[in-house]
Amino acid sequence: MKIIITSFLLGISFLASSQSKEFVIVDDISKKPIDLAQISYPSLGIGSISNMDGKIKLPLKEKKIIISHINYIEKEFSFNDFKKMDTLFLVSKTNQLEEVILYNLNLKQKLTDILENSYLNKYSTEKIIHNSTYKETFSVNDSLTRLFQVQLDWFSKNSLFKTNIAADKQNIINLESIDYSKIKKIDNDFISSNGAYIENKDLFRFAHLNFLLSILVNLTEDYEIENIQKNGITNSVYFNATLIENGKKLYNHKNSLIVFDKDFKSIKHLKFNMDYSSNFDDAISNNHKKPFKRKTKSHTIELSFKKLINNKYSISYFISELKGVVKTKKFTDNISSKQSLFISKSRLGKKLRRGNIDFDKPFYNSISKNLKKNGVKILLTEKEKYFLK
């Protein structure tokens, strides 16, 4: 399944700074684990991100540590305090809201103003190499059938994605090492563990903020503001909208989120929840050439940003999850394909001369069997560990 716009981070030791610590981040009240909490050493520009079990792994450096999450109050630790803890508690921002506003907002104009007036001032446009963890999963009826996670260097020529230049001319990917890889055979002619993926040229296009904002400005209509939450630092705007292309409705935004700074000059985080209104399409299975039907149900994109040493914003992580249905006369199966890119360190002014990823092939086709294994930066969930066993 090809996705385009129209169908769319063990041992604990405190003796050496090269060693790492594993711990868990939880909600201060509910004690539930917090997914996608970001922890970093601001002075070093390195960090990591928690998994769905709230677990996170970080190299130990004798520097100040910051923990942040879009829904929680940022917390700062000294190294001496941090190294004594195994569980870290975050307090929800909802307890600190100044107000929840229910009036309308010209959201399209705010997005246009950022693209035309403040984007180049707020977001880094230097060439940059992101040391990254790339993770991909594919599930059938909530059961994992494909999982791989790799370490790579991603070179981005510019935070501005230019639609008139091929993606592989603006981005270079060098696969460094493999953490995990498993593909489970499915006894079903109509679904394959290799059958759903996002092409790299589309994946890295959507990982650029200006590309997403351009879609909202140029193709999206009927904006409806659900509410705006202000806390003196950010404006969180929840909205509904409809995307129209070539006169046809493709999907509806349902309670999507854009988190602006307090002056609406930059975006710190966004999460698009897109529900598709498409009908089933006819298709033919690859192996036995049998007919079946398929459709896209929803697509979620999440993009978060951090500040670099030049005080400009750059990507922190990107997540894309597509859900759909395949159907024959005998069965109906729900499928989910999820791609995640987590940035552990960004190096300004650096360039990769060449890469080893073909932008026209599925990512997992580039993983050689003799690829080396290095230290894991993003931890697996318990469910994922069970799958690998």
ZITA-V297601 format. One record per residue. N is the residue number from 1. RES is the residue in one letter. PSI is psi in radians with two decimals (* if undefined). BURIAL is I if it has 9 or more other ideal C-beta (glycine too) atoms within 8 Angstrom, else O. Layout:
BEGIN
[[N | RES | PSI | BURIAL] [N | RES | PSI | BURIAL]]
END
This chain:
BEGIN
[[1 | M | 2.11 | I] [2 | K | 2.27 | O] [3 | I | 2.18 | I] [4 | I | -3.07 | O] [5 | I | -0.57 | O] [6 | T | -0.31 | O] [7 | S | 0.42 | I] [8 | F | * | I] [9 | L | * | I] [10 | L | -0.62 | O] [11 | G | 2.48 | O] [12 | I | 2.20 | O] [13 | S | 2.58 | O] [14 | F | 0.36 | O] [15 | L | -0.44 | O] [16 | A | 2.48 | O] [17 | S | -0.28 | O] [18 | S | -0.20 | O] [19 | Q | 2.97 | I] [20 | S | 2.82 | O] [21 | K | 2.43 | I] [22 | E | 2.36 | I] [23 | F | -3.12 | I] [24 | V | 2.51 | I] [25 | I | 2.22 | I] [26 | V | 2.82 | I] [27 | D | 2.36 | I] [28 | D | -0.57 | O] [29 | I | -0.97 | O] [30 | S | -0.35 | O] [31 | K | 0.29 | O] [32 | K | 2.60 | O] [33 | P | 2.62 | I] [34 | I | 2.07 | I] [35 | D | 2.53 | O] [36 | L | 0.53 | I] [37 | A | 2.36 | I] [38 | Q | 2.29 | I] [39 | I | 2.40 | I] [40 | S | 2.80 | I] [41 | Y | 1.77 | I] [42 | P | -0.65 | O] [43 | S | -0.31 | O] [44 | L | -0.31 | O] [45 | G | 0.44 | I] [46 | I | 2.74 | I] [47 | G | -2.93 | I] [48 | S | 3.12 | I] [49 | I | 2.46 | I] [50 | S | 2.65 | I] [51 | N | -3.03 | I] [52 | M | -0.33 | O] [53 | D | 0.10 | I] [54 | G | 0.08 | I] [55 | K | 2.54 | I] [56 | I | 2.65 | I] [57 | K | 2.33 | I] [58 | L | 2.35 | I] [59 | P | 2.52 | O] [60 | L | 2.08 | I] [61 | K | 2.45 | I] [62 | E | 1.16 | O] [63 | K | 2.92 | I] [64 | K | 2.53 | I] [65 | I | 2.38 | I] [66 | I | 2.35 | I] [67 | I | 2.28 | I] [68 | S | 2.77 | I] [69 | H | 2.55 | I] [70 | I | -0.46 | I] [71 | N | 0.06 | O] [72 | Y | 2.74 | I] [73 | I | 2.27 | O] [74 | E | 2.47 | O] [75 | K | 2.43 | I] [76 | E | 2.43 | O] [77 | F | 2.53 | I] [78 | S | 2.77 | O] [79 | F | -0.70 | I] [80 | N | -0.65 | O] [81 | D | -0.75 | O] [82 | F | -0.74 | I] [83 | K | -0.22 | I] [84 | K | -0.16 | O] [85 | M | 2.51 | I] [86 | D | -0.40 | O] [87 | T | 2.30 | O] [88 | L | 2.36 | I] [89 | F | 2.32 | O] [90 | L | 2.57 | I] [91 | V | 2.29 | I] [92 | S | 2.49 | I] [93 | K | -0.35 | I] [94 | T | -0.40 | O] [95 | N | -0.13 | O] [96 | Q | 0.16 | O] [97 | L | 2.36 | I] [98 | E | -0.69 | O] [99 | E | 2.73 | O] [100 | V | 2.00 | O] [101 | I | 2.38 | O] [102 | L | 0.26 | O] [103 | Y | 2.96 | O] [104 | N | 2.78 | O] [105 | L | 2.41 | O] [106 | N | 1.41 | O] [107 | L | -0.72 | I] [108 | K | -0.67 | I] [109 | Q | -0.67 | O] [110 | K | -0.72 | I] [111 | L | -0.72 | I] [112 | T | -0.74 | I] [113 | D | -0.70 | I] [114 | I | -0.82 | I] [115 | L | -0.73 | I] [116 | E | -0.44 | O] [117 | N | -0.68 | O] [118 | S | -0.12 | I] [119 | Y | -0.85 | I] [120 | L | -0.40 | O] [121 | N | -0.52 | O] [122 | K | -0.50 | I] [123 | Y | 2.42 | I] [124 | S | 2.28 | I] [125 | T | 0.21 | O] [126 | E | 2.67 | O] [127 | K | 2.54 | I] [128 | I | 2.56 | I] [129 | I | 2.16 | I] [130 | H | 2.02 | I] [131 | N | 2.07 | I] [132 | S | 2.73 | I] [133 | T | 2.17 | I] [134 | Y | 2.29 | I] [135 | K | 2.42 | I] [136 | E | 2.37 | I] [137 | T | 2.64 | I] [138 | F | 2.26 | I] [139 | S | 2.54 | I] [140 | V | 2.11 | I] [141 | N | 0.80 | O] [142 | D | 0.20 | O] [143 | S | 2.18 | O] [144 | L | 2.36 | I] [145 | T | -0.29 | I] [146 | R | 2.34 | I] [147 | L | 2.18 | I] [148 | F | 2.64 | I] [149 | Q | 2.29 | I] [150 | V | 2.83 | I] [151 | Q | 2.36 | I] [152 | L | 2.85 | I] [153 | D | 2.24 | I] [154 | W | 2.01 | I] [155 | F | 2.24 | I] [156 | S | 2.16 | I] [157 | K | -0.55 | O] [158 | N | 2.54 | I] [159 | S | -0.17 | I] [160 | L | 2.03 | I] [161 | F | 2.22 | I] [162 | K | 2.06 | O] [163 | T | -0.32 | O] [164 | N | 0.07 | O] [165 | I | 2.36 | O] [166 | A | 2.53 | O] [167 | A | -0.67 | I] [168 | D | -0.12 | I] [169 | K | -0.34 | O] [170 | Q | -0.32 | I] [171 | N | 2.41 | I] [172 | I | 2.31 | I] [173 | I | 2.19 | I] [174 | N | 1.91 | I] [175 | L | 2.12 | I] [176 | E | -0.82 | O] [177 | S | 2.90 | I] [178 | I | 2.40 | I] [179 | D | -0.93 | I] [180 | Y | 2.65 | I] [181 | S | 2.16 | I] [182 | K | 2.30 | I] [183 | I | 2.11 | I] [184 | K | 2.29 | I] [185 | K | 2.35 | O] [186 | I | 2.22 | I] [187 | D | 1.16 | O] [188 | N | 2.16 | I] [189 | D | -0.40 | O] [190 | F | -0.35 | I] [191 | I | 2.33 | I] [192 | S | 2.51 | O] [193 | S | -0.33 | I] [194 | N | 0.09 | O] [195 | G | -0.21 | I] [196 | A | 2.27 | O] [197 | Y | 2.83 | I] [198 | I | 2.23 | I] [199 | E | 2.54 | I] [200 | N | -0.62 | I] [201 | K | -0.53 | I] [202 | D | -0.68 | I] [203 | L | -0.86 | I] [204 | F | -0.31 | I] [205 | R | -0.81 | I] [206 | F | -0.22 | I] [207 | A | 0.05 | I] [208 | H | 2.20 | I] [209 | L | -0.77 | I] [210 | N | -0.55 | I] [211 | F | -0.78 | I] [212 | L | -0.72 | I] [213 | L | -0.62 | I] [214 | S | -0.65 | I] [215 | I | -0.74 | I] [216 | L | -0.66 | I] [217 | V | -0.74 | I] [218 | N | -0.43 | O] [219 | L | -0.10 | O] [220 | T | 2.39 | I] [221 | E | 3.08 | O] [222 | D | 0.85 | O] [223 | Y | 2.40 | I] [224 | E | 2.05 | O] [225 | I | 2.12 | I] [226 | E | -0.93 | O] [227 | N | 2.88 | O] [228 | I | 2.15 | I] [229 | Q | 2.17 | I] [230 | K | 2.45 | I] [231 | N | 0.29 | I] [232 | G | -0.27 | O] [233 | I | -0.65 | O] [234 | T | 2.82 | I] [235 | N | 1.93 | I] [236 | S | 2.00 | I] [237 | V | 2.06 | I] [238 | Y | 2.27 | I] [239 | F | 2.80 | I] [240 | N | 2.67 | I] [241 | A | 3.00 | I] [242 | T | 2.34 | I] [243 | L | 2.21 | I] [244 | I | 2.26 | I] [245 | E | 2.23 | I] [246 | N | 0.67 | O] [247 | G | 0.08 | O] [248 | K | 2.36 | O] [249 | K | 2.20 | O] [250 | L | -0.79 | I] [251 | Y | 2.89 | I] [252 | N | 2.33 | I] [253 | H | 2.23 | I] [254 | K | 1.85 | O] [255 | N | 0.76 | I] [256 | S | 2.82 | I] [257 | L | 2.35 | I] [258 | I | 2.20 | I] [259 | V | 1.89 | I] [260 | F | 2.84 | I] [261 | D | 3.13 | I] [262 | K | -0.39 | I] [263 | D | 0.10 | O] [264 | F | 0.59 | I] [265 | K | -0.28 | I] [266 | S | 2.90 | I] [267 | I | 2.23 | I] [268 | K | -0.40 | I] [269 | H | 2.57 | I] [270 | L | 2.65 | I] [271 | K | 2.01 | I] [272 | F | 2.16 | I] [273 | N | 1.84 | I] [274 | M | 2.04 | I] [275 | D | 2.18 | I] [276 | Y | 2.53 | I] [277 | S | 0.28 | O] [278 | S | 2.68 | O] [279 | N | 3.07 | O] [280 | F | 2.43 | O] [281 | D | 2.58 | O] [282 | D | 2.45 | O] [283 | A | 2.91 | O] [284 | I | 2.30 | O] [285 | S | 2.60 | I] [286 | N | -0.71 | O] [287 | N | -0.91 | O] [288 | H | 0.13 | O] [289 | K | 0.75 | O] [290 | K | 2.55 | I] [291 | P | 2.56 | O] [292 | F | 3.08 | I] [293 | K | 2.63 | I] [294 | R | 2.68 | I] [295 | K | 2.69 | I] [296 | T | 2.27 | I] [297 | K | -0.82 | I] [298 | S | 2.81 | I] [299 | H | 2.24 | I] [300 | T | 2.27 | I] [301 | I | 2.30 | I] [302 | E | 2.26 | I] [303 | L | 2.19 | I] [304 | S | 2.68 | I] [305 | F | 2.69 | I] [306 | K | 2.84 | I] [307 | K | 2.37 | O] [308 | L | 3.13 | I] [309 | I | -0.31 | O] [310 | N | 0.13 | O] [311 | N | 0.30 | O] [312 | K | 2.73 | I] [313 | Y | 2.56 | I] [314 | S | 2.85 | I] [315 | I | 2.43 | I] [316 | S | -0.80 | I] [317 | Y | 2.78 | I] [318 | F | 2.31 | I] [319 | I | 2.34 | I] [320 | S | 2.21 | I] [321 | E | 2.14 | I] [322 | L | 2.34 | I] [323 | K | 2.44 | I] [324 | G | -3.06 | I] [325 | V | 2.43 | I] [326 | V | 2.49 | I] [327 | K | 2.45 | I] [328 | T | -3.00 | I] [329 | K | -0.42 | O] [330 | K | -0.43 | O] [331 | F | 2.82 | O] [332 | T | 2.16 | O] [333 | D | 2.42 | I] [334 | N | 2.33 | I] [335 | I | 2.67 | I] [336 | S | 2.24 | I] [337 | S | 2.13 | I] [338 | K | 2.27 | I] [339 | Q | 2.33 | I] [340 | S | 2.44 | I] [341 | L | 2.02 | I] [342 | F | 2.22 | I] [343 | I | 2.10 | I] [344 | S | -0.49 | I] [345 | K | 2.48 | I] [346 | S | 2.26 | I] [347 | R | 1.93 | I] [348 | L | 2.58 | I] [349 | G | 0.23 | O] [350 | K | 2.64 | I] [351 | K | 2.44 | O] [352 | L | 2.33 | I] [353 | R | -0.60 | O] [354 | R | 2.78 | O] [355 | G | 3.11 | I] [356 | N | 0.35 | O] [357 | I | 2.22 | I] [358 | D | 2.07 | O] [359 | F | -0.23 | I] [360 | D | 0.10 | O] [361 | K | 2.77 | I] [362 | P | 2.54 | O] [363 | F | -0.74 | I] [364 | Y | -0.32 | I] [365 | N | -0.24 | O] [366 | S | 0.00 | I] [367 | I | 1.90 | I] [368 | S | 2.70 | O] [369 | K | -0.44 | O] [370 | N | 0.26 | O] [371 | L | 2.34 | I] [372 | K | 2.81 | O] [373 | K | 2.28 | O] [374 | N | -2.94 | O] [375 | G | 2.37 | O] [376 | V | 2.36 | O] [377 | K | -0.58 | I] [378 | I | 2.17 | I] [379 | L | 2.64 | I] [380 | L | 2.68 | I] [381 | T | 2.93 | I] [382 | E | -0.67 | O] [383 | K | -0.73 | O] [384 | E | -0.64 | I] [385 | K | -0.71 | I] [386 | Y | -0.73 | O] [387 | F | -0.75 | I] [388 | L | -0.48 | I] [389 | K | * | O]]
END
